Amino acid sequence: MGTVKGLRIGYAAGIVAGLTILAATAALSQEERFTTERPASILIFPKVINTTGGQTTIQITNTSNMLVHAHCFYVNGQTLNGIPVWQVTDFEIALTRQQPTFWSAGDGRRVDPGDAVTGIDPGSVPPLPPGFTGGLVCVQTNPDGGTNGDANALKGEATVSQENETAQLVGVSKYNAVGIQGIEDDGDNELRLDNDEFAGCPLGAHLNFVPEGAEDDIINRLGNGPSAVSTTLALMPCDMDFENLVPGNTSLGFQFRDEFETGNSLTPVVVDCWSEFNLEAASIDPAMASTYWYARITSTETSPGGGGFVGVANVQRIGLNGAVATSATNLHYLGNTATGFCSADDTTVCSSDLQCAGGGGTCVKNLGNGAIVAGVCTAGLCTAGQVGESCAVSADCTTGPSAVIRLPSSLDRQE
């Protein structure tokens, strides 16, 4: 059965090629296609809840002028005796051109044009069970069920509401879904996040935060103190096997610094399927510490396909008389397997040594890339692994496989 695909990235690039664009900028745009702002073919919502204290509303928009289908998977992040439940609930939606849609995770959405829910019904969306905590993954597909990964038409947002013990609304926060853009999808049910078929998954992130339990200076100065701040991260690996119901797994390292460049590090944190991580584990004494801190989160995973992760930070501020304010913050991602960091400052994202010119050193790309092919660094140049790339040590030249989102075989497409 044949399929009709949307506008291919290659075709769009052919149009853009006629314009005057710096080569370094073009190279970076080809490699770093994960996004929280632009349309994509894979959407990952790291935090979806249906609990007595909170509820998530999902919004997805078709940004194209063509009918778009998507296959979605709720991932249950709860554990039983320390083992991920990894229960998956899947459904399909269809959006006409430029159509937005929404639903409450706890209520789902029935196909009923006569109900009070506004907008065109996207299809039947199942309600989540009480107590659900986890994530949501939606993949753009063709009408016949095959993937349509290089059409890049979907954009998503999630709104998380919080209630107190008397069911009163005390906080609302919103974040953007992480979009994985397609480059040249081959149409099978293995979506390789390798910067060739799909964008590579983020492998590092920045986070600015206030230490756990410390007071918020702004709230206090406005006369609404004493105050307290708490930050919790919701984290998901990018490697997911929906065909064989095998959860993703990754290991993340945390480095904490204040504005005086003092701080500590954590033993790597394992994220199995889905995980919440409270910054209380940073062991920063709010009475002794600076108010303003920075965390660098990087993958320490070296197993094949491991390393990539997405996440969102939920910040809660408590003020006078127990007043609560919350905000959801997308992590500021650092790079993926095709990008790295300039060696001189260890923070500037790069895809080639040219982007580190002028004192930035070389572009080091060995961040958590699931290394299985050893590289060799000879006189500052990779002679094995990432051949031709500049290097400081052989680890800079090491290459490996990417994360894979494996869909059920029923989505296979016949050309």
Buried (B, 14 or more C-beta within 10 A) or exposed (E): EEBEBBBBBEEEEEEEEEEEEEEBEBBBEBBBBBBBEEBBBBBBBBBBBBBEEBBBBBBBBBBBEBEBBBBBBBBBBBBEEEEBBBBBBBBBBBBEEEBBBBBBBBBBBBEEEEEEBEEEBBBEBBBBEEEBBBBBBBBBBBEBBBBBBBBBBBBBBBBBBBBEEEEEEBBBBBBBBBBBBBBEBBBBBBBBBBBBBBBBBBBBBEBEBBBBBBBBEEBBEEEBBEBBBBBBBBBBBBBBBBBEEBBBBBBBBBEBBBEEEEBEEBEBBEBBBBBBBEBEEBEBEBEEBBBBBBBBBBBBBBBBBBBBBBBBBBBBBBBEEEEEBBBBBBBEBBBBBBBBBBBEEEEBBBBBBEBBEEEBBBBBBBBBBBBEBEBBBEEEBBBBBBEEBBBBEBBBBBBBBBBBBBBBEEBBBEE
